[in-house]
Structure formats: C-alpha cells, structure tokens
Amino acid sequence: MNNKSSLISQLAAATASASAERSAAGRFRLNEPMPPSLRSTEKATIASQVATAAAARGEITTDIIAHRRRTAALALASEIRANDPKLTSLKLYRRPGYGFNDTFSNLLQALAQNRTIQSVEMSWIFLASLTEAQRIILMTHLGRLPALTKLQMEGIGPASALVAALRGCRTNLQNLRVGSLRISSEQDVKEVADALSQLQSLQNVLLSNIRIKTNMRYRIDHADGSVHIEGIDDDHDDTASTEQPQQPRRLIAMDPILEALAGIPTLSKIALQLQLDSSKVTRLTDKTIQSLCEVPSRKYLMLHSCNLDDEHCNAISKALQDNKNTSMYSLSLAENEDISANGWCALATMLEKNYSLEYLHTDASERSYHSLPTSFPSIHCRAKMDHYLKLNRAGRGKLLLADHNNDDGDDGEENDTHKGWIELLIKDKEDLNVVFYVFQTNPPLCKHVELV
C-alpha cells in the first residue's frame, strides 16, 4: 500500500509541473491536470482522500482518472474566469472527461466573464462528445467572447451549431476555419449565409467538407478516435410501400453561402474544399463563381472539389482578365473532374492579359486522400500558364502599367521603365520565351540593348 501511495504522490507532482508549464505558455487544454496555482488546500485535501481510499481498495486507475478529469474541467473554468492576459488561446482537442456534464455550466459562466481569449480551436473528437444542445449553447458563448479573432472548428456537425457561433461573434472576428458542416435543408443554407454576411471584419476563411445530412448510424471508439459505421438508413419513409416509386431527391443549392463570402469586402483569402456531391446539390452558378473573383481585395482563392466545369472556368477568366478589378495572386482549382481541355485553355488565355496572378494550381496535392484521378491541363497548356505566371512574378504588371502611364512622354519615368525591363532580361536571360516576350512587348528596348 505504501508503494501505491508513493506512486500517487509522484504522479501528482509530475502532472503539477507539466500543468505549470502549460499555464505559463498561455494555453490550457480541457482534460489535463489543474495548474498548481489553482490547487487550494481544500481541493488538495479532497484529492488526497480520494487517492488514499482508492489505494486502500487497490483500485487506483478509474477513480483517480475520474477525479483528475473532473478537477481539470473545474480548473479550466477557473483559468478562463481569471482573465489572465497570458491566456489568449483555448484549445479543446480531447474528449471531455468524467463529470464534464456536472461542470458544463461552470464553463459557460466562465466564458461569459472572459475578456482575454482571442483564439478558440476545437477538434471533432471534442465536439462529437457533446450533445447537440450542448454544442449549440457552447458555440453561442464562444461567439460572444469580446476578444475573439480566430475560430477553428473541425467536425462542427449541424449547421445550427455554426450559426450559433457566428451570430454571437462581434465585429472583430478575422479568421474562420470550419470542417465537416452538415446541411439538412435550404433553410440551413440560408441561415449559414445570413450569419456569414454579418462578419464584415473577416479576412481569412476555410470551409471544407459540406455534407448533406443522411441517416447514418455510427459509433466512435474513444480509445483511438476511430469511427465505425454501423448502418445507413434510406431517406424515404420506411412505412411507405416498396411498390411505390420513390420521389426524386430535391437538390440543395449552396450558392447563398458562397455569395455571402463574396460580399465580405475585407475577405482577402477564401479556401473552399467543399467535397460537393452532385447527386445532392445543384450546380454552382457561373455568376456565383465569378463574384468570388471580382472583389478587388481578394488575394487568394481556392475552389477544390466544387464540381467546377468549363463554363465556370470561362466565368473565372472573364473576371480576372480585367486588371483594374482584381489583385488576386493565387488561384487553386484542383480536384474538379468536369474541367476539360477547353476550360484549362480559357484560363491560359486569360493569363495573357492578367498581370496579378502569380500562382495557378491545377493538380491535386500529393498528400490528397482522393484516389480518383483529377482533371489537369495538357503539357502545352500548362507550359503557357507557367510562362505568364513567371512573368507576373517577375513584375510584368508593374512594368506594363508603367508603360501605359508614360504614354504622355515623361522621359524620366520612361527611362526607369526601360531599366526595369532590362533588369528582367538580365534576370531571365536563359529563358528564350521571356526574352522574346520582353522585346515583342517593348520594341524600343532594342535601341538600349547592345547585342554581343
């Protein structure tokens, strides 16, 4: 028994030390031991009594872990309530421990009093452990954090949970990352779109894996975090006669969500990896896709697995060929199987007139978990893209616009422009395509270059 008591003491000392380090770093996780600063004499006495009783029964693991997780939840609430300036990030990654339901109200009260948390990150393991009601009320309180600028939710689940968080957000939310959003109806789409449209300070957004709700039964193995599918129920009424023809599924339009994002003027980076199922959602309209490109402040746009086709590519090309209305430098269109050679060629032709785009990603990442082949441009088309992208990275736009502005005859500015073109020639003199383009665009340069 003495050996067991000694083991308990050593374990308590080790966890207290580790907790102190985490507290100093300004972060705290839900089911980790309580920081030493929060261990009052009374709590330490209770912990000792629980440990002693468990050791006497020879049942150390279950009771002590239960106590540690419950006190950790209490410690989390106390830490949040304390408004320590060092506590700026809240990360909820693991499954809540025993007794979490008993301490849930304490956590909500603490969040209502906090003024320091700027970033909140939640994993799907944590969120899946909450009931839908708990998820919604927690999201509501998180959205009301006055200092919140970053919100990251993996496996958010029903749209109601996301809407609850976004409706509570103040005007300073800048970064939003949402994974595995579950949509049940067009009303869900409308509510999400309305909530997003209110975030007029948003700068970066990542939205991945939109799923149309299905009646799936699954079980989570909390030991290793794996998900086991136990069955999928049909969407039609089980009581209906099997002889009756099933009504076709009504497709849901996702355009309102994308249109809401397009309408946020401060949003410079949009990353969408939607995994859209064409059997459950309607085709995104050309107007919706074009609107995502036309905001002058938009710098980065990713449209992966959005069921894009050639007409979408034409819409993107039309929006980006006008240099006055775009400053986008990166565009990613990977994992869209319906884009053919015509669509890729339209984008390559657009690059002849676009001076801002420096990166155009057309292939799936090597780390992509998709096993299906993806659409990609031909070697010739890709070479043409790379040629103009390289010129843009070298400063083609700045030089061409300077040429246009110098048409009135300012010799000083004209000389500076010529100097810029010559520097580009020197930098890429080994690339004959670049050399040809520079002289073709600027015939007067031949007077300033001595051919050896």
C-alpha positions as CSV (number, residue, x, y, z in Angstrom):
1,M,0.0,0.0,0.0
2,N,2.9,2.4,0.8
3,N,4.3,1.8,-2.7
4,K,0.9,2.7,-4.2
5,S,0.7,5.9,-2.1
6,S,4.2,6.8,-3.2
7,L,3.2,6.3,-6.8
8,I,0.2,8.6,-6.4
9,S,2.4,11.3,-4.9
10,Q,4.9,11.1,-7.7
11,L,2.2,11.2,-10.3
12,A,0.6,14.3,-8.7
13,A,4.0,16.1,-8.6
14,A,4.7,15.3,-12.3
15,T,1.3,16.5,-13.5
16,A,1.5,19.7,-11.5
17,S,4.9,20.5,-13.0
18,A,3.6,19.9,-16.6
19,S,0.5,22.0,-15.9
20,A,2.6,24.9,-14.7
21,E,4.5,24.9,-17.9
22,R,1.3,25.0,-20.0
23,S,-0.2,27.8,-17.9
24,A,2.9,29.9,-18.4
25,A,2.6,29.4,-22.2
26,G,-0.8,30.9,-22.2
27,R,-2.7,27.8,-23.2
28,F,-4.9,25.3,-21.4
29,R,-6.5,22.0,-22.5
30,L,-9.7,20.6,-21.2
31,N,-8.8,17.3,-19.6
32,E,-5.2,18.0,-18.4
33,P,-4.4,18.4,-14.7
34,M,-5.2,21.5,-12.8
35,P,-2.4,24.1,-12.6
36,P,-0.7,24.3,-9.1
37,S,-1.9,27.9,-8.8
38,L,-5.5,26.7,-8.6
39,R,-4.9,23.9,-6.1
40,S,-6.4,25.2,-2.9
41,T,-5.8,23.5,0.4
42,E,-9.4,22.1,0.4
43,K,-9.0,20.6,-3.1
44,A,-5.7,19.1,-2.3
45,T,-7.2,17.5,0.8
46,I,-10.0,16.0,-1.2
47,A,-7.6,14.7,-3.8
48,S,-5.5,13.1,-1.1
49,Q,-8.6,11.4,0.5
50,V,-9.7,10.1,-2.9
51,A,-6.3,8.8,-3.7
52,T,-5.9,7.1,-0.2
53,A,-9.3,5.4,-0.5
54,A,-8.6,4.2,-4.0
55,A,-5.2,2.8,-2.9
56,A,-6.8,1.0,0.0
57,R,-9.2,-0.7,-2.3
58,G,-6.5,-1.4,-4.9
59,E,-8.5,0.5,-7.5
60,I,-6.2,3.3,-8.5
61,T,-6.8,3.9,-12.2
62,T,-10.5,4.5,-12.6
63,D,-11.2,6.7,-9.5
64,I,-8.1,8.8,-9.8
65,I,-8.6,9.4,-13.5
66,A,-12.2,10.4,-12.9
67,H,-11.2,12.8,-10.2
68,R,-8.3,14.2,-12.2
69,R,-10.6,14.9,-15.2
70,R,-13.3,16.4,-13.2
71,T,-10.9,18.7,-11.4
72,A,-9.3,19.5,-14.7
73,A,-12.7,20.7,-16.0
74,L,-13.1,22.9,-12.9
75,A,-9.6,24.2,-13.4
76,L,-10.4,25.1,-17.0
77,A,-13.4,27.2,-15.9
78,S,-11.3,28.9,-13.1
79,E,-8.5,29.6,-15.5
80,I,-10.9,31.2,-18.1
81,R,-12.7,33.2,-15.4
82,A,-9.4,34.6,-14.1
83,N,-8.8,36.7,-17.2
84,D,-5.1,36.1,-17.2
85,P,-3.6,38.2,-20.0
86,K,-1.4,35.3,-20.9
87,L,-4.4,33.1,-21.7
88,T,-5.2,34.1,-25.3
89,S,-5.7,30.7,-26.9
90,L,-8.2,28.0,-25.9
91,K,-7.7,24.5,-27.5
92,L,-10.3,21.8,-26.9
93,Y,-8.9,18.7,-28.6
94,R,-9.7,15.7,-26.5
95,R,-12.8,14.0,-25.3
96,P,-14.3,15.6,-22.2
97,G,-13.6,13.6,-19.0
98,Y,-15.9,12.1,-16.5
99,G,-18.1,14.6,-14.8
100,F,-18.0,17.1,-17.6
101,N,-21.8,17.4,-17.6
102,D,-21.7,18.5,-14.0
103,T,-19.1,21.2,-14.7
104,F,-20.5,22.3,-18.1
105,S,-22.5,25.2,-16.5
106,N,-19.3,26.4,-14.8
107,L,-17.5,26.5,-18.1
108,L,-20.3,28.6,-19.7
109,Q,-20.3,31.0,-16.8
110,A,-16.5,31.4,-17.1
111,L,-16.7,32.1,-20.8
112,A,-19.3,34.8,-20.1
113,Q,-16.8,36.6,-17.9
114,N,-13.7,36.2,-20.0
115,R,-12.1,39.1,-21.8
116,T,-8.7,37.7,-22.9
117,I,-9.3,34.7,-25.2
118,Q,-8.6,35.6,-28.8
119,S,-8.3,32.1,-30.4
120,V,-10.5,29.0,-30.0
121,E,-9.8,25.7,-31.6
122,M,-12.0,22.6,-31.3
123,S,-11.4,19.1,-32.7
124,W,-14.1,16.8,-34.0
125,I,-13.3,14.4,-31.1
126,F,-14.3,17.0,-28.6
127,L,-17.3,18.2,-30.5
128,A,-18.6,14.7,-31.2
129,S,-18.7,14.1,-27.4
130,L,-21.2,16.9,-26.8
131,T,-24.9,16.6,-27.3
132,E,-26.4,18.8,-30.0
133,A,-27.9,21.1,-27.3
134,Q,-24.5,21.4,-25.5
135,R,-22.8,22.1,-28.8
136,I,-25.2,25.0,-29.7
137,I,-25.1,26.6,-26.3
138,L,-21.3,26.3,-26.1
139,M,-20.9,27.8,-29.6
140,T,-23.2,30.7,-28.6
141,H,-21.0,31.5,-25.6
142,L,-17.8,31.2,-27.6
143,G,-19.1,33.5,-30.3
144,R,-19.7,36.2,-27.7
145,L,-16.1,36.3,-26.5
146,P,-15.3,40.0,-27.0
147,A,-11.6,39.5,-27.9
148,L,-12.2,36.6,-30.3
149,T,-10.4,36.9,-33.6
150,K,-9.9,33.3,-34.6
151,L,-12.4,30.4,-34.5
152,Q,-11.5,26.9,-35.7
153,M,-13.9,24.0,-35.6
154,E,-13.2,20.6,-37.0
155,G,-16.3,18.4,-37.4
156,I,-18.7,21.1,-36.4
157,G,-21.7,19.0,-37.4
158,P,-25.1,20.5,-37.8
159,A,-25.5,24.0,-39.3
160,S,-27.3,25.2,-36.2
161,A,-24.0,24.9,-34.2
162,L,-22.1,27.0,-36.7
163,V,-24.9,29.6,-36.9
164,A,-25.0,29.8,-33.1
165,A,-21.3,30.7,-33.0
166,L,-21.4,33.2,-35.9
167,R,-24.5,35.0,-34.7
168,G,-22.7,35.7,-31.4
169,C,-19.4,36.9,-33.0
170,R,-18.6,40.6,-32.6
171,T,-17.2,42.7,-35.3
172,N,-13.5,41.7,-34.8
173,L,-13.6,38.0,-36.0
174,Q,-10.8,37.8,-38.6
175,N,-10.1,34.1,-39.1
176,L,-12.7,31.3,-39.5
177,R,-12.0,27.6,-40.2
178,V,-14.9,25.2,-40.4
179,G,-14.7,21.4,-41.2
180,S,-17.5,18.9,-41.9
181,L,-20.5,21.1,-41.9
182,R,-23.8,19.2,-42.1
183,I,-26.6,20.7,-44.1
184,S,-30.1,19.4,-43.8
185,S,-32.2,21.8,-45.9
186,E,-32.2,25.0,-47.9
187,Q,-33.2,26.8,-44.6
188,D,-29.8,25.7,-43.2
189,V,-28.0,27.2,-46.2
190,K,-29.9,30.5,-45.7
191,E,-29.1,30.7,-42.0
192,V,-25.4,30.0,-42.6
193,A,-25.3,32.6,-45.4
194,D,-27.1,35.2,-43.3
195,A,-24.7,34.6,-40.4
196,L,-21.6,34.8,-42.6
197,S,-22.7,38.0,-44.2
198,Q,-22.7,39.8,-40.8
199,L,-18.9,39.1,-40.4
200,Q,-17.7,42.3,-42.0
201,S,-14.2,42.1,-40.5
202,L,-13.5,38.5,-41.7
203,Q,-10.1,38.3,-43.5
204,N,-9.5,34.5,-43.9
205,V,-11.9,31.7,-44.2
206,L,-11.5,27.9,-44.8
207,L,-14.6,25.9,-45.3
208,S,-14.2,22.2,-46.0
209,N,-16.4,19.1,-46.5
210,I,-20.0,20.2,-46.7
211,R,-22.2,17.2,-46.2
212,I,-25.9,16.8,-46.9
213,K,-27.5,15.0,-43.9
214,T,-28.0,11.3,-44.2
215,N,-29.5,8.9,-41.6
216,M,-26.2,7.3,-40.7
217,R,-25.6,5.3,-37.6
218,Y,-22.1,5.3,-36.3
219,R,-20.1,4.6,-33.2
220,I,-16.9,6.4,-32.0
221,D,-14.2,4.4,-30.4
222,H,-12.8,6.9,-27.9
223,A,-9.7,4.8,-27.3
224,D,-8.2,5.5,-30.7
225,G,-10.6,8.1,-32.1
226,S,-11.8,5.9,-34.9
227,V,-15.3,6.0,-36.3
228,H,-17.2,2.8,-37.1
229,I,-20.2,2.9,-39.5
230,E,-23.0,0.7,-38.2
231,G,-25.6,1.3,-40.9
232,I,-27.2,3.8,-43.3
233,D,-30.9,4.3,-43.3
234,D,-32.8,5.3,-46.5
235,D,-34.0,8.9,-46.6
236,H,-37.5,7.8,-47.7
237,D,-40.3,6.8,-45.3
238,D,-39.8,3.2,-44.1
239,T,-43.6,2.9,-43.7
240,A,-44.2,3.6,-47.4
241,S,-44.9,0.7,-49.7
242,T,-41.9,-0.6,-51.6
243,E,-44.1,-0.8,-54.7
244,Q,-44.5,3.0,-54.7
245,P,-41.8,4.7,-56.8
246,Q,-39.5,6.9,-54.7
247,Q,-39.7,10.6,-55.2
248,P,-36.5,12.1,-56.6
249,R,-34.4,13.8,-54.0
250,R,-34.7,17.6,-54.0
251,L,-31.2,19.1,-54.7
252,I,-29.9,21.8,-52.4
253,A,-28.2,25.0,-53.7
254,M,-25.1,26.1,-51.9
255,D,-24.8,29.4,-53.8
256,P,-26.1,31.6,-51.0
257,I,-23.1,30.6,-48.8
258,L,-20.6,31.4,-51.5
259,E,-22.4,34.6,-52.4
260,A,-22.3,35.7,-48.7
261,L,-18.5,35.1,-48.7
262,A,-18.1,37.0,-51.9
263,G,-19.9,40.0,-50.4
264,I,-17.5,40.5,-47.5
265,P,-15.1,43.3,-48.7
266,T,-12.4,42.6,-46.1
267,L,-12.1,38.9,-47.0
268,S,-8.8,38.5,-48.8
269,K,-8.4,34.7,-48.6
270,I,-11.1,32.2,-49.3
271,A,-10.3,28.5,-49.2
272,L,-13.1,26.2,-50.2
273,Q,-12.7,22.4,-50.2
274,L,-16.3,21.5,-50.3
275,Q,-16.4,17.9,-51.4
276,L,-19.8,18.6,-53.1
277,D,-21.9,15.6,-54.1
278,S,-23.5,16.3,-57.4
279,S,-26.3,13.9,-56.6
280,K,-27.4,16.0,-53.6
281,V,-26.5,19.6,-54.5
282,T,-27.2,21.8,-57.5
283,R,-24.5,23.1,-59.8
284,L,-23.0,26.3,-58.6
285,T,-23.9,29.1,-61.0
286,D,-21.4,30.9,-63.1
287,K,-22.4,34.2,-61.5
288,T,-21.6,32.9,-58.0
289,I,-18.1,31.7,-59.1
290,Q,-17.4,35.0,-60.9
291,S,-18.5,37.0,-57.9
292,L,-15.8,35.3,-55.8
293,C,-13.1,36.7,-58.1
294,E,-14.3,40.2,-58.7
295,V,-13.6,41.7,-55.2
296,P,-10.5,44.0,-55.6
297,S,-9.3,43.0,-52.1
298,R,-9.3,39.3,-52.9
299,K,-5.8,37.9,-52.9
300,Y,-6.2,34.1,-52.6
301,L,-9.0,31.8,-53.9
302,M,-9.1,28.0,-53.6
303,L,-12.0,26.1,-55.1
304,H,-11.3,22.4,-54.6
305,S,-13.9,19.7,-55.1
306,C,-16.6,22.2,-56.1
307,N,-17.8,20.4,-59.2
308,L,-16.4,23.2,-61.5
309,D,-16.7,22.8,-65.2
310,D,-15.6,24.6,-68.4
311,E,-18.3,27.3,-68.0
312,H,-17.0,28.1,-64.6
313,C,-13.5,28.5,-66.0
314,N,-14.9,30.9,-68.6
315,A,-16.5,32.9,-65.8
316,I,-13.3,33.0,-63.8
317,S,-11.4,34.1,-66.9
318,K,-13.8,36.9,-67.6
319,A,-13.5,38.2,-64.1
320,L,-9.7,38.0,-63.9
321,Q,-8.7,39.4,-67.3
322,D,-9.6,42.9,-66.1
323,N,-6.6,44.1,-64.2
324,K,-8.4,47.1,-62.8
325,N,-10.8,44.9,-60.7
326,T,-8.5,42.3,-59.4
327,S,-5.3,41.9,-57.4
328,M,-5.6,38.1,-56.9
329,Y,-2.1,36.5,-56.8
330,S,-3.1,32.8,-56.1
331,L,-5.8,30.6,-57.6
332,S,-6.3,26.9,-56.9
333,L,-8.8,24.8,-58.9
334,A,-7.7,21.2,-58.1
335,E,-9.9,18.2,-57.8
336,N,-12.6,19.3,-60.2
337,E,-13.2,16.4,-62.6
338,D,-15.5,18.2,-65.0
339,I,-13.0,20.7,-66.3
340,S,-11.9,19.7,-69.8
341,A,-9.1,21.0,-72.1
342,N,-11.3,23.9,-73.1
343,G,-11.7,25.1,-69.6
344,W,-7.9,25.0,-68.9
345,C,-7.2,26.7,-72.2
346,A,-9.6,29.5,-71.3
347,L,-7.6,30.1,-68.1
348,A,-4.3,30.0,-70.0
349,T,-5.6,32.6,-72.5
350,M,-6.8,34.8,-69.6
351,L,-3.2,34.9,-68.2
352,E,-2.1,36.7,-71.3
353,K,-4.0,39.8,-70.0
354,N,-3.9,39.2,-66.3
355,Y,-0.8,40.8,-64.6
356,S,-1.5,40.0,-60.9
357,L,-1.9,36.2,-60.8
358,E,1.4,34.6,-59.8
359,Y,0.3,31.0,-58.9
360,L,-2.3,28.8,-60.5
361,H,-2.7,25.3,-59.0
362,T,-4.4,22.8,-61.2
363,D,-3.5,19.4,-59.8
364,A,-4.4,17.7,-56.6
365,S,-1.8,17.7,-53.8
366,E,0.4,14.7,-53.5
367,R,-0.9,14.3,-49.9
368,S,-4.6,14.4,-51.1
369,Y,-6.6,11.4,-49.8
370,H,-8.6,11.3,-53.0
371,S,-7.8,8.2,-55.0
372,L,-9.7,9.2,-58.2
373,P,-7.7,10.8,-61.0
374,T,-8.2,14.6,-61.3
375,S,-8.6,16.8,-64.3
376,F,-5.5,18.8,-65.2
377,P,-4.3,20.8,-68.3
378,S,-2.2,19.4,-71.1
379,I,1.6,19.8,-71.1
380,H,1.4,22.6,-73.7
381,C,-1.4,24.4,-71.8
382,R,0.5,24.1,-68.5
383,A,3.6,25.5,-70.1
384,K,1.7,28.5,-71.4
385,M,0.3,29.1,-67.9
386,D,3.7,28.8,-66.3
387,H,5.2,31.3,-68.8
388,Y,2.8,34.1,-68.0
389,L,2.8,33.3,-64.3
390,K,6.6,33.6,-64.3
391,L,6.4,37.0,-66.0
392,N,3.9,38.2,-63.4
393,R,6.2,37.1,-60.5
394,A,9.0,39.0,-62.2
395,G,6.9,42.2,-62.2
396,R,5.4,42.3,-65.7
397,G,2.3,44.0,-64.4
398,K,4.2,46.9,-62.8
399,L,6.3,47.5,-65.9
400,L,3.4,47.3,-68.4
401,L,1.2,49.6,-66.3
402,A,4.2,52.0,-66.0
403,D,4.5,51.9,-69.8
404,H,0.8,52.8,-70.1
405,N,1.1,55.7,-67.7
406,N,4.2,57.0,-69.5
407,D,2.4,57.5,-72.8
408,D,2.2,61.3,-72.1
409,G,6.0,61.4,-72.7
410,D,7.8,61.7,-69.3
411,D,11.3,60.9,-70.3
412,G,12.5,60.3,-66.7
413,E,9.8,57.8,-65.9
414,E,10.3,56.2,-69.4
415,N,13.9,55.6,-68.6
416,D,13.0,54.0,-65.3
417,T,10.6,51.7,-67.1
418,H,13.2,50.7,-69.7
419,K,15.6,50.0,-66.8
420,G,13.0,47.6,-65.3
421,W,12.6,45.7,-68.5
422,I,16.3,45.4,-69.0
423,E,16.7,44.1,-65.4
424,L,14.1,41.5,-66.2
425,L,16.0,40.5,-69.3
426,I,19.2,40.1,-67.3
427,K,17.5,38.1,-64.6
428,D,15.9,35.6,-67.0
429,K,18.3,35.8,-70.0
430,E,18.4,32.0,-70.2
431,D,14.7,31.7,-70.9
432,L,14.2,32.5,-74.5
433,N,10.4,32.8,-74.1
434,V,10.9,35.6,-71.6
435,V,13.5,37.3,-73.8
436,F,11.1,37.1,-76.8
437,Y,8.2,38.4,-74.8
438,V,10.1,41.4,-73.5
439,F,11.3,42.5,-77.0
440,Q,7.9,41.8,-78.5
441,T,6.2,44.0,-75.9
442,N,8.8,46.8,-76.0
443,P,10.4,47.2,-79.5
444,P,12.1,50.5,-78.4
445,L,14.2,48.4,-76.0
446,C,16.3,47.3,-79.0
447,K,17.9,50.8,-79.0
448,H,19.0,50.4,-75.4
449,V,20.5,46.9,-75.7
450,E,23.8,46.1,-77.4
451,L,23.8,42.6,-78.8
452,V,27.1,40.9,-78.4
